[in-house]
Amino acid sequence: MNESSNKVNPGEITDKARRFKNLHAANDAFIMANAWSAGSAVILEEAGIEAIGTTSAGIAFSHALPDYK
């Protein structure tokens, strides 16, 4: 996402998808950390984690919603 405009760049998404696919194709294992909030995702990214997952409950609860919404 472009920080200055908060608009999604399709080329950036394609590049991230390609990098994620390449992690799966490599012979080595990789760590996919699970972020509970946007802040924890930033911390994980700054720590060098290459693949970050999310939790539906963590995202929903951070917006004061139940998990199924």
C-alpha positions as CSV (number, residue, x, y, z in Angstrom):
1,M,0.0,0.0,0.0
2,N,1.3,3.5,-0.8
3,E,1.6,5.2,2.5
4,S,1.2,8.7,1.1
5,S,-2.2,8.1,-0.6
6,N,-3.4,4.9,1.2
7,K,-4.4,3.5,-2.2
8,V,-3.5,0.0,-3.2
9,N,-1.0,-0.4,-6.0
10,P,-1.9,-3.5,-8.1
11,G,1.7,-4.0,-9.1
12,E,2.8,-4.0,-5.4
13,I,0.2,-6.7,-4.7
14,T,1.4,-8.8,-7.6
15,D,5.0,-8.5,-6.4
16,K,4.1,-9.5,-2.9
17,A,2.1,-12.5,-4.2
18,R,5.0,-13.6,-6.3
19,R,7.4,-13.3,-3.3
20,F,5.0,-15.3,-1.1
21,K,4.7,-18.0,-3.8
22,N,8.5,-18.1,-4.0
23,L,8.8,-18.7,-0.3
24,H,6.6,-21.9,-0.8
25,A,8.7,-23.0,-3.7
26,A,12.0,-22.8,-1.9
27,N,13.6,-25.9,-0.4
28,D,14.0,-24.2,3.0
29,A,11.2,-23.7,5.5
30,F,10.1,-20.2,6.3
31,I,8.4,-18.6,9.3
32,M,4.9,-17.2,8.9
33,A,4.2,-15.1,12.0
34,N,0.7,-14.3,13.1
35,A,-0.1,-10.7,13.7
36,W,-2.9,-9.7,16.2
37,S,-3.1,-6.1,15.1
38,A,-1.8,-3.6,12.6
39,G,0.8,-2.5,15.1
40,S,2.1,-6.0,15.7
41,A,2.2,-6.6,11.9
42,V,4.5,-3.5,11.6
43,I,6.8,-4.8,14.3
44,L,7.0,-8.2,12.7
45,E,7.8,-6.7,9.3
46,E,10.5,-4.5,10.8
47,A,11.9,-7.6,12.5
48,G,12.4,-9.1,9.0
49,I,9.6,-11.6,9.0
50,E,8.9,-12.3,5.3
51,A,5.4,-13.8,5.6
52,I,2.8,-12.4,8.1
53,G,-0.6,-14.0,8.6
54,T,-3.6,-12.5,10.4
55,T,-6.2,-13.7,12.8
56,S,-9.8,-13.0,12.0
57,A,-10.6,-12.7,15.8
58,G,-7.7,-10.3,16.4
59,I,-8.7,-8.0,13.5
60,A,-12.5,-8.2,14.4
61,F,-11.9,-7.5,18.1
62,S,-9.6,-4.5,17.3
63,H,-12.6,-3.0,15.5
64,A,-15.0,-3.9,18.4
65,L,-16.8,-6.5,16.3
66,P,-17.4,-10.2,16.9
67,D,-15.3,-12.6,15.0
68,Y,-18.0,-13.7,12.5
69,K,-18.6,-10.2,11.1
